[in-house]
Structure formats: C-alpha cells, structure tokens
Amino acid sequence: MLVSDDAVDSLRDSIYEELIGFMERDPKTVRQGINLMFVARNLERLADHATNIAEDVLFLVEGVDVRHHAETRE
C-alpha cells in the first residue's frame, strides 16, 4: 500500500512536469493545464485518503501500525 502511494505521488509529479511543458510551449493551454493539475492533485489526495483507510484497517484487523514506519518505504 505504501509503495503504491509513492507510485501515485511520482505519477502526479510526472503529470505536473508534462503539463508545465505544454503550457510553456503554448500559452493558450494554460487554463486547461491548470485545471488538469488540480485534477491530478485531487486524485493524488484521494490516493492518500485510500492509503490512510488501508492503514487504519490493518491496525484494526491485524494490530499492525504501519503509519510511522517511513524507513521501510525507502
């Protein structure tokens, strides 16, 4: 789960970079680019919420607390 969250964060960053490139090359795309950046940000936030729910379920069902084990994510 935590690895998937990192993958979603990376995907969001890639989308941002690509959209910035489009907007730099064609200023007419700025409005659409910004709207798509908001969509990407909100999808990433949705993934964060899903991760939080999964962590809570793991704790409730298995008694495993994975929320504060960032060192295992590297």
C-alpha positions as CSV (number, residue, x, y, z in Angstrom):
1,M,0.0,0.0,0.0
2,L,2.7,2.5,1.0
3,V,4.6,1.7,-2.2
4,S,1.5,2.3,-4.2
5,D,1.1,5.7,-2.6
6,D,4.7,6.6,-3.6
7,A,3.9,5.5,-7.2
8,V,0.9,7.8,-7.2
9,D,3.0,10.7,-5.9
10,S,5.5,10.1,-8.6
11,L,2.8,9.9,-11.3
12,R,1.4,13.2,-10.1
13,D,4.9,14.8,-10.3
14,S,5.3,13.5,-13.9
15,I,1.9,14.8,-14.9
16,Y,2.8,18.2,-13.4
17,E,6.1,18.3,-15.4
18,E,4.4,17.3,-18.6
19,L,1.7,19.9,-18.2
20,I,4.2,22.6,-17.4
21,G,6.0,21.8,-20.6
22,F,2.7,22.1,-22.6
23,M,1.9,25.4,-21.0
24,E,5.4,26.8,-21.6
25,R,5.3,25.8,-25.3
26,D,1.8,27.0,-25.9
27,P,0.4,29.7,-23.5
28,K,-3.1,29.0,-24.9
29,T,-3.1,25.8,-22.9
30,V,-2.5,27.4,-19.5
31,R,-6.2,27.3,-18.4
32,Q,-6.6,23.7,-19.3
33,G,-3.2,22.8,-17.9
34,I,-4.0,24.4,-14.5
35,N,-7.4,22.6,-14.5
36,L,-5.6,19.3,-15.2
37,M,-3.1,20.0,-12.4
38,F,-6.0,20.4,-10.0
39,V,-7.4,17.1,-11.2
40,A,-4.0,15.4,-10.7
41,R,-3.6,16.9,-7.3
42,N,-7.1,15.8,-6.1
43,L,-6.6,12.3,-7.5
44,E,-3.3,12.1,-5.5
45,R,-5.1,13.3,-2.4
46,L,-7.8,10.6,-3.0
47,A,-5.0,8.0,-3.1
48,D,-3.6,9.4,0.2
49,H,-7.0,9.0,1.8
50,A,-7.3,5.4,0.5
51,T,-3.8,4.7,2.0
52,N,-5.0,6.2,5.3
53,I,-8.1,4.0,5.3
54,A,-6.0,0.9,4.5
55,E,-3.6,1.7,7.3
56,D,-6.5,2.0,9.7
57,V,-7.9,-1.3,8.6
58,L,-4.5,-3.0,9.0
59,F,-4.4,-1.6,12.5
60,L,-7.9,-2.6,13.4
61,V,-7.8,-6.1,11.9
62,E,-4.1,-7.2,12.4
63,G,-3.0,-4.8,15.1
64,V,-0.1,-3.6,12.8
65,D,0.7,0.1,12.9
66,V,2.4,1.0,9.6
67,R,1.7,4.7,9.8
68,H,5.0,5.7,11.3
69,H,7.4,3.4,9.6
70,A,8.7,5.7,6.9
71,E,12.1,4.0,7.0
72,T,10.5,0.8,5.4
73,R,9.3,2.9,2.5
74,E,12.7,3.7,1.1
